[in-house]
Amino acid sequence: MKTFVLFNLLAGILHYLFQVVASRHLPAQGFSELSSWLAYLSFAFIAASVMQYLSCFLPFPRNKVRIFAAVGAAFSIAVLFLPLLMPVGALTMGALTGVLACVMSVYLGQAQVRLLFKGMAGANLLVGFSKLVLVYLPWIAQSGAALYTWAVFAGYLPGILLLSLLLIRSHAIKTPVSSADALGPAIWGTLILGTCAALLPQFELMFMEATQSVDVFHGFARLSLFYKGIFFAFLIFSQWLLPLQMRGIGVSGPKIWDRRLYLLPLALAGAAAVVGPPLANRVLGWEVAPSSLQIFLSCWNMGLLTWIFLLLQELCARGKSRNAGLVLGATFAIVPLQLLVQSGIEIYYVTALVWNSCTVLKVVSFLGAKSPGSSSLSNAIR
């Protein structure tokens, strides 16, 4: 686990630096355009996330995965050349990026179920490194926000090629024992998890763009850099955890060690609130930094949402996709009220924190009662 987490943390730092570089090199309007493009690209990432979870729940046989790895790599190379042959706008670039993301996600799912965690982390590291390097290449004709959208698109290819080589050389696997390996629960589970993985880091950006003024949204786009960091840190943990959850190891057990994990979002939010404003002013060079209160509330809320995601993942791994759907619906049930009221950022987060805290406590209580043996997570991590 340590190597997987370390490599993915490095990859996460590179992805994060990509947005930091964009925030420094682009004007406020250009960075808002990029943030909005990434937010709406999350709809394409829903399909990609669904493909990864479905691929993990329903692994290919050895011969088929080798064929798919070779064909998918050749297809991805062909897609990469399309922008050179035809004029491409932001919408088309988003669609092409979604195609490459789906191919890589299927590869990631096949690697995940085979416990090829180092290969997964290496591929993510390559993608993050590639798109960061691409924005500095002098011979790239793109400029402004278009340069960064193109870098996101082209950065997928190195990761796809690495995963294709690993899967071609992979051995046969024994499918994990899980009640989710039936087709029906697997499909519903992947739809739920894929939707959450794609929308959670981007939903609030879309919400604020629809409800706040332009100036407030420009500031919030920069604020999102802090809570996105917390989400992607938890996402690393969830990638490693899923194959264990498919084997009956969960995050909802009664041991104190497991319960302490639920304090982690609060601790991370407090740390972000302390270092965030000086970091924004001195390192990132922002003239107006988000307030400590806004950073704290947004990061704490994102931490709670990521714990809801981990609990949804556990429900889906147990084949309880119907229960997971109810939890997902309950999580977003407050959104219509927030749209109707359209309050400020602080009031939005206070109501969201209360709602999401109640959701976490209810789901933990349900899972703990249904599976008292799931507390072996602490042993798995050690």
C-alpha positions in Angstrom: 0.0 0.0 0.0 2.8 2.4 0.9 4.3 2.5 -2.6 0.8 2.8 -4.2 -0.1 5.7 -1.9 3.3 7.5 -2.4 3.2 7.2 -6.2 -0.4 8.4 -6.3 0.3 11.3 -4.0 3.1 12.4 -6.3 0.7 12.0 -9.2 -1.9 14.0 -7.3 0.7 16.7 -6.6 1.4 16.9 -10.3 -2.3 17.2 -11.2 -2.6 19.8 -8.5 0.4 21.7 -9.8 -1.1 21.7 -13.2 -4.1 23.8 -11.9 -1.8 25.9 -9.8 0.3 26.7 -12.9 -2.8 27.5 -14.8 -4.1 29.8 -12.0 -0.8 31.7 -12.1 -0.3 32.0 -15.8 -3.9 32.6 -16.9 -5.9 35.7 -16.0 -8.9 35.3 -13.7 -11.3 35.0 -16.7 -9.1 32.4 -18.5 -8.7 30.3 -15.3 -12.4 30.5 -14.8 -12.9 29.2 -18.3 -10.6 26.3 -17.7 -12.2 25.5 -14.4 -15.6 25.6 -16.0 -14.4 23.3 -18.8 -13.0 20.9 -16.3 -16.2 21.0 -14.3 -18.4 20.2 -17.3 -15.8 17.6 -18.5 -16.9 15.7 -15.3 -19.9 14.4 -17.2 -17.4 12.6 -19.6 -15.5 11.5 -16.5 -18.7 9.9 -15.2 -18.6 7.5 -18.1 -14.8 6.9 -17.5 -15.4 6.2 -13.8 -18.2 3.8 -14.6 -16.0 2.0 -17.0 -13.2 1.6 -14.4 -15.6 0.2 -11.7 -17.3 -2.1 -14.1 -14.0 -3.3 -15.4 -12.9 -4.0 -11.8 -16.1 -5.8 -10.9 -16.1 -7.9 -14.1 -12.5 -8.6 -15.1 -11.6 -9.9 -18.6 -10.0 -13.3 -19.1 -6.3 -13.3 -19.8 -6.5 -13.7 -23.6 -9.2 -11.0 -24.0 -7.4 -8.5 -21.8 -4.3 -8.8 -23.9 -6.2 -8.2 -27.2 -8.1 -5.3 -25.7 -4.8 -3.8 -24.4 -3.2 -3.8 -27.8 -6.3 -2.6 -29.7 -7.0 0.2 -27.2 -3.5 1.5 -27.4 -3.6 1.7 -31.2 -7.0 3.4 -31.0 -5.7 6.0 -28.5 -2.8 6.9 -30.7 -5.2 7.4 -33.6 -7.5 9.6 -31.5 -4.5 11.8 -30.5 -3.9 12.8 -34.1 -7.5 13.9 -34.8 -7.0 17.5 -33.6 -4.2 17.8 -36.2 -6.6 16.8 -39.0 -9.6 18.9 -38.1 -10.5 22.1 -36.3 -11.3 21.4 -32.7 -13.3 23.6 -30.3 -13.6 23.3 -26.5 -16.7 20.9 -26.9 -14.9 18.6 -29.3 -11.8 18.6 -27.2 -13.8 17.6 -24.2 -15.4 14.7 -26.1 -12.0 13.4 -27.3 -10.6 13.8 -23.8 -13.5 11.7 -22.5 -12.8 9.0 -25.1 -9.2 8.6 -23.9 -10.3 8.8 -20.3 -12.7 5.9 -20.9 -10.0 3.8 -22.5 -7.5 4.4 -19.6 -10.2 3.8 -17.0 -11.0 0.3 -18.4 -7.2 -0.4 -18.2 -7.1 0.9 -14.7 -10.0 -1.4 -13.6 -8.3 -4.4 -15.1 -5.1 -3.5 -13.3 -6.9 -2.8 -10.1 -8.6 -6.2 -9.9 -5.3 -7.8 -10.6 -3.8 -5.8 -7.7 -1.3 -4.1 -10.1 -1.3 -1.1 -7.9 2.3 0.0 -8.8 1.3 0.0 -12.5 -1.8 2.0 -11.8 0.1 4.6 -9.8 2.9 4.8 -12.4 0.3 5.4 -15.1 -1.4 8.2 -13.1 2.1 9.6 -12.5 2.8 9.7 -16.2 -0.4 11.4 -17.0 0.1 14.1 -14.4 3.7 14.7 -15.5 2.9 14.7 -19.2 0.2 17.3 -19.1 2.3 19.5 -16.8 5.3 19.3 -19.3 3.1 19.9 -22.3 2.1 23.4 -21.3 5.8 24.4 -21.4 6.8 22.9 -24.7 7.8 25.9 -27.0 6.6 24.3 -30.3 2.9 23.9 -29.2 0.7 26.2 -31.2 -2.0 26.5 -28.6 -2.2 29.4 -26.1 -4.3 30.6 -23.2 -7.0 28.2 -21.8 -6.9 26.2 -25.0 -3.3 25.2 -24.3 -4.3 23.7 -20.9 -7.3 21.8 -22.3 -5.1 20.3 -25.0 -2.5 19.3 -22.4 -5.2 17.5 -20.4 -6.3 15.6 -23.6 -2.8 14.6 -24.8 -1.5 13.8 -21.3 -3.5 10.5 -21.2 -1.6 8.7 -24.0 1.6 7.9 -21.9 -0.5 6.4 -19.2 -2.5 4.3 -21.6 0.6 2.9 -23.3 2.1 1.9 -19.9 -1.0 0.2 -18.7 -1.4 -1.6 -22.1 2.1 -3.1 -21.7 1.4 -4.2 -18.2 -1.9 -5.9 -19.1 -0.3 -7.6 -22.1 2.2 -9.1 -19.7 -0.2 -9.8 -16.9 -1.0 -13.3 -15.6 -4.4 -15.0 -15.1 -6.2 -13.9 -11.9 -8.7 -15.4 -9.5 -11.8 -13.2 -9.4 -12.3 -11.8 -5.9 -15.2 -13.3 -3.9 -17.8 -10.7 -3.8 -21.6 -10.4 -4.0 -21.1 -7.6 -6.5 -19.6 -9.8 -9.3 -23.1 -10.6 -10.7 -23.9 -8.5 -13.7 -26.9 -6.6 -12.3 -25.3 -5.3 -9.0 -22.1 -4.6 -10.8 -23.7 -2.4 -13.4 -25.8 -0.4 -10.8 -22.8 -0.2 -8.5 -20.5 1.2 -11.2 -23.1 3.7 -12.2 -23.4 5.0 -8.6 -19.7 5.1 -7.9 -18.7 6.5 -11.3 -21.2 9.3 -10.9 -19.9 10.2 -7.5 -16.2 10.0 -8.4 -16.7 12.3 -11.4 -19.2 14.8 -9.9 -18.1 15.3 -6.3 -15.0 17.4 -7.0 -16.8 19.4 -9.7 -20.4 19.7 -8.5 -19.9 22.8 -6.3 -18.1 24.6 -9.1 -21.2 24.1 -11.3 -23.5 25.1 -8.4 -21.6 28.3 -7.6 -21.4 29.3 -11.3 -25.2 28.9 -11.5 -26.0 30.8 -8.2 -23.3 33.3 -7.6 -22.1 36.5 -9.3 -19.2 36.4 -11.8 -16.8 38.0 -9.3 -17.7 35.6 -6.5 -17.4 32.6 -8.9 -13.9 33.7 -10.0 -12.8 33.7 -6.3 -14.5 30.3 -5.7 -12.8 28.8 -8.7 -9.5 29.4 -6.9 -10.9 28.3 -3.6 -11.7 24.9 -5.2 -8.0 24.1 -5.4 -7.9 23.5 -1.7 -10.9 21.1 -1.3 -10.0 19.3 -4.5 -6.7 18.3 -3.0 -8.5 16.6 -0.1 -10.9 14.7 -2.5 -8.1 13.4 -4.6 -6.1 12.3 -1.5 -9.2 10.2 -0.4 -9.6 8.9 -4.0 -6.2 7.3 -3.8 -7.2 5.5 -0.7 -10.5 4.3 -2.3 -8.6 2.8 -5.3 -6.6 0.7 -3.0 -9.5 -0.2 -0.7 -12.0 -1.4 -3.3 -10.4 -4.9 -4.0 -10.3 -5.3 -0.2 -14.0 -4.3 0.2 -14.8 -6.9 -2.5 -13.1 -9.4 -0.1 -15.2 -8.3 2.9 -12.9 -5.8 4.5 -14.5 -2.4 5.2 -14.3 1.0 6.7 -17.4 0.8 9.0 -16.2 -1.6 11.7 -16.5 -0.9 15.4 -12.8 -0.6 16.3 -11.6 2.7 17.6 -8.8 2.9 15.0 -11.4 2.8 12.2 -13.5 5.5 13.9 -10.5 7.8 14.2 -10.3 7.8 10.4 -13.5 9.9 10.4 -11.7 12.7 12.2 -9.2 13.0 9.3 -11.4 15.3 7.2 -11.7 17.7 10.1 -8.0 17.7 10.7 -7.2 18.3 7.0 -9.7 21.1 6.8 -8.2 22.8 9.9 -4.7 22.5 8.4 -5.9 23.9 5.1 -7.5 26.8 6.8 -4.3 27.7 8.6 -1.8 27.4 5.7 -4.2 28.3 2.9 -4.3 32.1 2.9 -0.5 32.6 3.4 0.1 30.0 0.7 -2.2 31.7 -1.7 -0.6 35.1 -1.1 3.1 34.3 -0.9 3.5 31.1 -3.0 0.6 31.3 -5.6 0.7 35.1 -5.9 -3.0 35.7 -5.5 -3.9 39.3 -4.7 -7.1 38.2 -3.0 -6.9 34.9 -1.1 -9.9 33.0 0.1 -10.8 33.4 3.8 -9.7 30.8 6.4 -13.4 30.2 7.2 -14.3 29.5 3.5 -11.3 27.1 3.2 -12.2 25.3 6.4 -15.8 24.9 5.6 -15.3 23.8 2.0 -12.5 21.3 2.9 -14.4 19.8 5.8 -17.5 19.4 3.6 -15.5 17.7 0.9 -14.0 15.4 3.5 -17.5 14.3 4.6 -18.5 13.8 0.9 -15.5 11.6 0.3 -16.3 9.5 3.3 -19.8 9.1 2.0 -18.2 8.0 -1.3 -16.1 5.3 0.6 -19.2 4.1 2.3 -21.1 3.9 -1.0 -18.2 1.9 -2.4 -18.5 -0.5 0.5 -22.2 -1.0 -0.1 -21.6 -1.6 -3.8 -18.8 -4.0 -3.1 -21.3 -6.0 -1.0 -23.8 -6.0 -3.8 -26.1 -3.6 -2.0 -26.5 -1.2 -4.9 -30.1 -0.4 -4.0 -29.0 0.8 -0.5 -26.2 2.8 -2.2 -28.7 4.5 -4.5 -30.8 5.5 -1.6 -27.8 7.0 0.2 -26.7 8.9 -3.0 -30.2 10.3 -3.3 -30.3 11.4 0.3 -26.9 13.1 -0.1 -28.1 15.3 -2.9 -31.7 15.8 -1.6 -30.8 19.1 -0.1 -29.6 20.6 -3.4 -33.1 21.8 -4.6 -33.5 23.7 -1.3 -30.1 25.3 -1.7 -30.9 26.3 -5.3 -34.1 27.8 -4.1 -32.5 29.8 -1.3 -29.3 30.7 -3.1 -27.5 31.9 0.0 -23.8 33.0 0.4 -20.9 30.5 0.4 -20.7 30.3 4.2 -24.4 29.5 4.7 -24.3 27.0 1.8 -21.5 25.1 3.5 -23.0 25.2 7.0 -26.2 23.5 5.8 -24.3 21.0 3.7 -22.1 20.1 6.7 -25.1 19.4 8.9 -26.8 17.3 6.2 -23.7 15.3 5.2 -22.7 14.6 8.8 -26.1 13.1 9.5 -25.8 11.0 6.3 -22.3 9.6 7.3 -23.5 8.7 10.8 -26.6 6.9 9.5 -24.7 4.9 6.9 -21.9 3.9 9.3 -24.6 2.7 11.8 -26.2 0.6 9.1 -23.0 -1.0 7.8 -21.7 -1.6 11.3 -24.9 -3.4 12.3 -24.9 -5.5 9.1 -21.3 -6.6 9.1 -19.5 -6.5 12.5 -16.5 -8.3 11.0 -15.5 -5.5 8.7 -13.2 -3.9 11.2 -10.2 -5.9 9.8 -9.3 -2.9 7.7 -6.8 -1.8 10.3 -5.0 -5.1 10.0 -5.0 -4.8 6.2 -3.4 -1.4 6.2 -0.8 -2.5 8.7 
